[in-house]
Amino acid sequence: MTSQLTYTQQISQVEQQAGAAIRVSDIVKRYGDLTVLDRVSLDINAGEFITLLGASGSGKSTLLNIISGFNKPDAGLLEVDGEDFTRRPPHKRGLGMVFQHYALFPHMSVWDNVAFGLRRQRRPKAEVQQRVGDVLRMIQMDHLADRKPDQLSGGQQQRVALARGIVFEPRVLLMDEPLGALDKLLREEMQLEIRRIHQELGITFIFVTHDQHEALTMSDRIALLKHGKIVQLGTPKELYDSPNSRYVAEFIGESNLFEGRVDADGFVTDGGARFGRPSGDGSLLMVRPEHVRVAASTEGLTNAAPVRVFNCVYLGSDMVVYGRTESGQVVVARTPISHGVSAPLEGDRAVMTWATEDSRLVPDDAEQRQA
Ligand SMILES: Nc1ncnc2c1ncn2[C@@H]1O[C@H](COP(=O)(O)OP(=O)(O)OP(=O)(O)O)[C@@H](O)[C@H]1O
């Protein structure tokens, strides 16, 4: 709902909302000759879960730290619910933070770790009791309140760090790779847990990760950064289905990309193959592996890429088939395993095929820059 409101409308709704709206306008950050953030602008809706995604060094943490106040921009404006926060010190911003290195006090119990900040602010005892109890119940750690951090698993420690971030009832929670130190299973469990807590609290979450899968799982919207610029902003589905450049198509999920051009009869690849004309604009035809089927012959197919199979990977529920066309292009198909269908063998000839409506035109990076 909120994503359809204008920034001004959101501001007028602030009283009823737990989360704050954030506007980043033309933020620039430089270190010497290196421009780390290059006029970044971003509107974050109140109550939204937004992820800053990008490769290492793309500027995600720098942007997050400018929002938190731990870093100062060289130019640009930061507004929180319409108020200028650009130069406001971190402790006066009222934003919660969770880092990858949870930095819990080792000599204090879980309870005391969570209560620490509130006690330092000299909040009344009853309020501290109430809030810490509520938050520990929310993160399902109330039964471990007396434990010390070294008696907890990594996932449990991260829950405590999360509790410390939300116990102040901030209107925004900033998280910098909070799951980076956890193993895959725990990470996936915590992704769902953080998503649940977001829904329960209704506050704005800004989450930094370099893991595209994590971003797709958790976010309402994703801002994909490259070299200090947001190259695409959208819902996970928008970024996955309609990437605006080769970079985005390759960063988010797996993709088959054919270089070529549209002509009167459809799409012709640089290698001379003909395919149906997909929607979109650009000189790359993209089709995701899960939309590619492996067929035995080209007969009756609009989209047919004959290949020699060079690898076939069994993934339990799915099978991934890698083929190479005569011109050397790799085409990947990911299909659910069904009984009675045998996997192609390495060295087999096969035909990779897809429905035209499952493919899409994507601008190559240079075209996207011109646009
Ligand atoms: N204090 C600093 N002095 C000089 N350069 C810095 C400083 N802090 C960050 N940088 C540089 O700024 C760029 C962006 O860093 P940032 O930490 O924002 O990237 P990131 O996308 O969060 O990467 P990562 O995923 O590796 O943490 C990097 O090239 C980094 O080396």
The ligand as an ORCA input file, in Angstrom:
! r2SCAN-3c Opt
* xyz 0 1
  N      37.579      5.207      5.344
  C      37.803      4.918      4.066
  N      38.869      5.407      3.406
  C      39.101      5.128      2.104
  N      38.284      4.360      1.364
  C      37.207      3.818      1.950
  C      36.897      4.067      3.327
  N      35.759      3.415      3.631
  C      35.362      2.772      2.492
  N      36.234      3.022      1.486
  C      36.128      2.514      0.119
  O      34.848      2.831     -0.370
  C      34.333      1.828     -1.213
  C      32.948      1.402     -0.748
  O      33.062      0.798      0.518
  P      31.808      0.167      1.259
  O      32.280     -0.410      2.542
  O      30.701      1.146      1.300
  O      31.418     -0.987      0.237
  P      30.420     -2.197      0.435
  O      29.583     -2.235     -0.807
  O      29.718     -2.117      1.724
  O      31.424     -3.410      0.387
  P      31.551     -4.714      1.344
  O      30.432     -5.640      0.924
  O      32.894     -5.262      0.970
  O      31.449     -4.268      2.751
  C      35.364      0.723     -1.217
  O      36.140      0.851     -2.378
  C      36.172      1.001      0.021
  O      37.495      0.554     -0.136
*
